[in-house]
Amino acid sequence: MPDVIKIKTGNKFEEHGSYSRLVAVDDLIFVSNTAGRNPRTKVLPDDPAEQALQALSNIEGALAAVDATLEDVVAARVFVQFPDDVETVMAAYGSRMRGINPTLTMTCPPLGSLQYKVEIEVTAWRGASKATVKEMRITL
C-alpha cells in the first residue's frame, strides 16, 4: 500500500468543505486550489499579479511540508476571475515558473468571491526537479 499524507493549514474552509490543502500519495502530490492571501498577515493584495505570486508562494510552502518544491510541479491549473487580467496573471505566473514549464490550463471561471482575482491548483511529482528532462519541439 502507498503512503498517503494529508496536509491541512487550519483554514476554516478546509474544515467546512472537508478537504485537505495537499494530498501526497507516495511521490504524487495534489495541491488544492490556492488563493493569493498571505497566510501570516491575512492580506489579499488587490493586484492580480501579486495574488498569483502569493498563491505560488503558498503552494511552495505546502509542498515543502512533504519535502517537495515548486520545481517538482508537473501540471498547473490557473483560474482567473476576470478575462482582462489573464495577460497580467500569465506574465506573473511565467516569471515564477520559467524553467519549470509544467503543463498549464488557464481559464476564467467565476471564483468564490470577487476579491479573488486568481487561484492556482497544481499536481507535483516529488523528485521531478532532479530528473533528467528531455525537451522536444513538435509541430501541431
N, C-alpha and C positions, 0 to 999 in steps of 0.2 A: 504494500500500500504506500502511496506517496504521502509525504508530509504536507500538511495544509496549515498555513499560518494566516490568521485573520487579524488585521490591524484596525483599531478604532482610535479616533483622535479626541473623543469626548464631545464632538459637535452634536448639538441637540437633534439635528435632522437624521443622524446615523441611527439613533435610538428610535425616533419617531417613524422613520421609514424602514427600520430593521435591515440595515445594510452596513457593510464594512468599507472603510476608506480604501483598503488594499486587501487583496486575497492572493497569496502565493501558493501555488501547487507545485511542489518541488521548485524548479527554476522558472516556471511560467508564472508571470505576475500580472495581475489585473488591477488597475487603479481607477476608482470611481470618478465620475465627472467631478471636476475640481474647479472651484471659482477662484478669483484673484483677491480674496480677502486675506489680509495679513493675520495669521492666527495668534500672534502675540499682541498686536495693537488693536486688532478687530477693525482696522481701517480698510475700506474698499475704495481704491482710487477711482476717480471719475473717468480717467483716461483709459480707453480700451487697450492700448499698448502696455500700459503699466499693469492693468489687470491680467493680461496674457502672461507677462513676465512673472508676476507674483504667483499665478496659477502654476506655472512651470516650477517655480521655487518650492511651492507647497508639495507638488508631486515629487520633486527631488528629495524633500525631507521624508516623505512616506517611503520612497524606495530605499533610502538609507537605513530605515528601520529593519529591512530584510537583507542588508548587505548588497544592495544593487545601486546603480547610478542612472542618471538621466541618459547616459551614453548606452545603456542597455535597452532603451526603448526601441521596439521594432515596429510599432503601429501607433498612430495618434488620430484622435478624432477631436476636432476643434469646432465648437458651436458658438457662432457669433450672433448676437441678438439682432443687430441692425446691419442690413446689407452694405450700407455706406461705410461701415467700419472694417469690412473684410480686408482691404488693402493695408490698413494700419495694423491690424492684428497679424496678417500674413508676414509683414515686414518684421514685427517684433518677434513672432514665433521663429521665423527664419534666422534672425540674428542669434538666437539661443540654441537652435537645433542644427545649425550649419555644421556639416561634417558628420553628424549622427545619421541624418537622412532616413528616418523611418518612413513607412507608408503614411499617407495623410489623407484624411477626409475633412474638408472644411465646409460647413453648411450653416444655414441661417434659420434655425427653428426658433419659436418663442422659448425663452428661458423662464425660470421660476419667478423672476421679478425683473422689472425694467432696469433696476440698478445694476444687474449683472449684464455686462456687455460681452463677456466671453467666458466659456467654461471649457475645460480640456479633460479628456479621458485618454488613458494610454494602456498599452499592453507592452510588457517588457519580458525579456529572457535574461535571467541572471547569468552574466558571463559573456553576453553578446559583445560587450565593449572590448573584450580581449580576444575575440575570434578573428580569424583571418577573413577579410572581406574581399570579395571579387565583385567589382562594379562592372556592369555591362551596359552598353547603349544599344537600343533596338529602335527600329522604325515601325510605328503603328500604322 
